[in-house]
Amino acid sequence: MEESTEVSEHNLVEIVVISFAEYKRLNANHANDWLERVDKVREQIRRELGGRTLPPSEEIIREMREEQDVQILENLRRYWLGCLSLRGSL
């Protein structure tokens, strides 16, 4: 293992300086790991879906936003009703 240098502030390591050769060696070991993981997850999802298709992500996001809007408006309504009832009791 080659020598490394740590640069820290407030006892937190923020930078580790290693030689380019060491960086290449470390990076070469993991270069395609993420791609292999993505492929495995895609295959697992295909198996679990069993031929079914998922709705478009835009549709899911739109529905979630609509639900969130309803919740926000209901909370605002409750808040203002609470304010009005307090105002009436003064």
C-alpha positions in Angstrom: 0.0 0.0 0.0 1.3 3.4 -0.9 1.4 6.3 1.5 -1.7 8.5 1.8 -2.2 12.0 3.2 -5.4 13.1 5.0 -6.6 16.7 5.1 -9.0 17.3 7.9 -10.9 20.1 9.6 -12.6 19.8 13.0 -11.5 16.1 13.2 -13.4 15.2 10.0 -11.4 13.8 7.1 -12.4 15.8 4.1 -9.7 14.8 1.5 -7.5 11.8 1.2 -4.6 12.3 -1.2 -3.2 9.1 -2.9 -1.0 8.5 -5.9 -2.6 8.3 -9.3 -1.4 4.7 -9.6 -3.2 3.8 -6.3 -6.3 5.6 -7.5 -6.3 3.6 -10.8 -5.8 0.3 -8.9 -8.7 1.0 -6.5 -10.9 2.3 -9.3 -10.2 -0.7 -11.6 -11.5 -3.1 -9.0 -14.9 -1.4 -8.9 -15.3 0.2 -12.3 -18.2 -2.0 -13.5 -19.7 -3.0 -10.1 -22.5 -0.4 -10.3 -23.4 -1.5 -13.8 -23.6 -5.1 -12.8 -25.8 -4.2 -9.8 -28.1 -2.2 -12.1 -28.5 -5.1 -14.5 -29.3 -7.5 -11.6 -31.9 -5.1 -10.1 -33.5 -4.7 -13.6 -33.7 -8.4 -14.0 -35.2 -8.9 -10.5 -37.9 -6.3 -11.2 -38.7 -8.0 -14.5 -39.2 -11.3 -12.7 -41.3 -9.7 -10.0 -43.5 -7.9 -12.4 -44.2 -11.2 -14.4 -45.0 -9.4 -17.6 -47.1 -6.6 -16.1 -46.1 -3.1 -16.9 -45.8 -0.2 -14.6 -47.6 3.1 -15.1 -45.5 6.0 -16.5 -43.5 7.7 -13.8 -45.1 11.1 -14.8 -48.5 9.7 -14.0 -47.4 8.5 -10.6 -45.8 11.8 -9.8 -48.9 13.7 -10.9 -51.2 11.6 -8.7 -48.9 12.0 -5.7 -48.9 15.8 -6.2 -52.7 15.8 -6.4 -52.9 13.9 -3.1 -50.4 16.2 -1.6 -52.4 19.3 -2.7 -55.5 17.8 -1.1 -53.6 17.3 2.2 -52.1 20.8 2.2 -55.5 22.4 1.4 -57.2 20.4 4.2 -54.5 21.4 6.7 -54.8 25.0 5.7 -58.6 24.8 6.1 -58.2 23.3 9.6 -55.6 26.0 10.5 -57.9 28.9 9.4 -60.9 27.4 11.1 -58.9 27.1 14.3 -57.8 30.8 13.9 -61.4 31.9 13.3 -62.7 30.0 16.4 -59.9 31.5 18.5 -60.8 35.0 17.2 -64.5 34.5 18.0 -63.6 33.6 21.6 -61.8 36.9 22.3 
